[in-house]
Amino acid sequence: MITLRTRAWWRATLALCLGSILVFVNLYAPQPLLPDLRHAYGVSTLGVSLVMSVATLSLAGALLVFGPLSDAIGRGAIMRVTLLLAGLCSLALALAPNFETLLAVRLVQGFVLGGLPAVAIAWMGDEFDRPALLSAVGLYIGANTLGGIGGRLIGGGVGEIGGASAGFLAVGGLTLAGVALFWKLLPAPRQFTPRRFELRAALADLGGHLRHPPLLAAYLLGGVNFLIFINQYSYITFRLADEPFGLGARWLGMIFLTYLGGTLSSALSGRLARRLSQPACMLLGIAILMGGTLITLSNSLAWIVAGLTVNAVGFFLAHSMASSWVSRQAQRARGSASALYLVFYYMGASLGSVWLEPFWQRGGWLGVAIGSWLLLTVTLGIALRLWWGECASQRGAPAASGKPTH
């Protein structure tokens, strides 16, 4: 097993963090280009939003394919090939002759972008010991945030100078260069044991994960937390675009820099988990997220930005712990277990507006905060139950071995 802070650990962690950045750069780069794409292809605002939604939906579907598949054929090849295809898709987007072709390429790109997220943490679970896993997952999820920020900044910055096509070309070229480095850095697996892929067995594995209470708890916790976190950003833009703030689109896009709080907390989460249990870290993260939401009720723009940053710290701390908890708790088929976590994660994001919209309509941002706290209370209870279970397990272990518990 790879141990913490060895040369192999640094090399593998760097490779997976790089891959994570490339995935989210490609996923989010078109977001600031949507106005240009709407004018270029003569489509409605609702129509052009499909550029983002079809990719996200196909990514969620891909997780259910690549996770079980990786348990059969290995994880490294899936990550390498899908990243390469994602970069080629970005180049193809720059050459799309019509909007229908653009959407078709984004559909394919979303699918291949699901390859690395579906299996990366499972790869770590195979190859790393527990301390190495906890620290690596924190850094990996921190890289997610950097990719999301970087994709928006690169796409928007290059697109403002040379148009949407230039933005896609820049992202595609950057991705291909990054894939070459990823290909070289990622070590060959040593602990992976392949299993023959059988559809019935894959479905049985998914069913088994859903029936395993510690895994189901993590799935629900991750999905509901992301439901609140990501959709708060949508509604805060409506609030900040109105008076008295009146922020334009460029400044609203800068709001995503508050994700850097999550980058920090993800990177430090492994160190914190060596002092506290993983469920305790989840509890802390959710409590921080609830506190950050309270700060955003301020009428000061500076305090609102501070509250969003605190939210990012709390959310990504809980997310880092929940995702590594899944890899730790899955006794078999870690690829499909990790993939199922991300299915819940992205499904939560897609359902957020359904939950928060009535609160927004009736109470504005205060209503959104209330709706957020209601669901976060649920995830706080889930984390508390996991913590109690962990404490009971630790108390029972010495007793089972005949050692005193005091």
C-alpha positions, 0 to 999 in steps of 0.5 A: 500500500502507498503510505502518506507523503512518500514519493509514490503518494505525491506522484499519484496525488499530483496526477489525480489532482491534475486530472480533477482540474482538467475535468472541471475546467472542461465542464465549466469553461462554456458557462461564461461563453453562453451569451456569445453562444446564444448570439452566435447560434441564434438560440434562446437563453433557455436553449443555450443553457442546455450546453451546461445541463446536457453535459452534467446529466450525461456525466451523472449517467456515465458514473453508473457505467464507468464505476462498475466497468473499472472494477472489471478492467481497471481504473487507470486506463479509463481515466487516461482515455476519457481525459484524452477524449474530453480534450478532443471534444473541446477542440471539436466544440470550436468547430461545431457548424451548428447548435445541434452539433454543439449540443451533441459534442457536449453530450459526448464530452459530459459522458467521457468527463465522468470517467475520472470522477467515477473511479479516482477515489476508488483508485486511491482506496485500492492503492493508499492506506487510510492516512494516505487516502484521507489526505489525498482525497482532501487535496483531490477535492480541493483540485475540483474547486480549482478546476471549476474556478479555472474553467470559468476564468479561462473560458471567459477570459480567452472568449472575451478576446477571441470569441467562444471558439478561441475559448474552446481551443484554449481549453482543448489545447490545455487539456491535451497537454495536461493529459500527457503529464497525467499519463506519465505521472499516474503510477501503475496499480499494485493492489487492484484485483479485476473482477469479470464484468457481469451486468447482473453482478454490477446491478447487485453491487449497486443494490448492495451499496444502497442497502448498506446503511453507512454508504446510504447515509453518505450518499444522502449527506453528499447529495443534499449538502450539494443541493443546498450549496450549489443552488445557493449560488444561483439564488445569490446571483439574483439577489446581487443583480437587483438593487441595492447591489446591482452587480453585472455579469462579470462581477457575479462570475467573480463570486465563484472565487469564494470556492477557494475557501473550499480549496483550503478546507479540502486540502486541510481535511486529511490533517483534521481527520487524523484528529477527529473521526470522519463523521465528526468532520462531517458534523463540523462541515455542515455546522460551518455551512449553516453558519455561513448561510446565516452570515449571508443574511447581511446587507453588506456585500463584503459580509455576503462574500465572507458568508459564501466563503465560509459556506465553501469551507464547510461544504467541501470539508463535509464533502471530502469526508463523505466521499472518502468515507464511501471508499473506506466503507465499501468492502467490495466494488469500490468503483461502483460505490464511489460512482453512486456517491457522485450520482447522488451528488449531481442529482442533488444539484439538479433538484435544488431549484425544485426545493428552494424556488418556493422559499425564494418566491415567498421570502427572498433570500431569507426564504432560501436560508430557511429552506437551506437550514431545514435540509441541512438539519437533516444532514446534520442528523445523518452525520450525528448518527454516523458519529454515534455509530463510529464511537460505538464501534470504537468502544466495541473493538477493545471489548471484542479483543478482551482489552479494557475499554477505559 
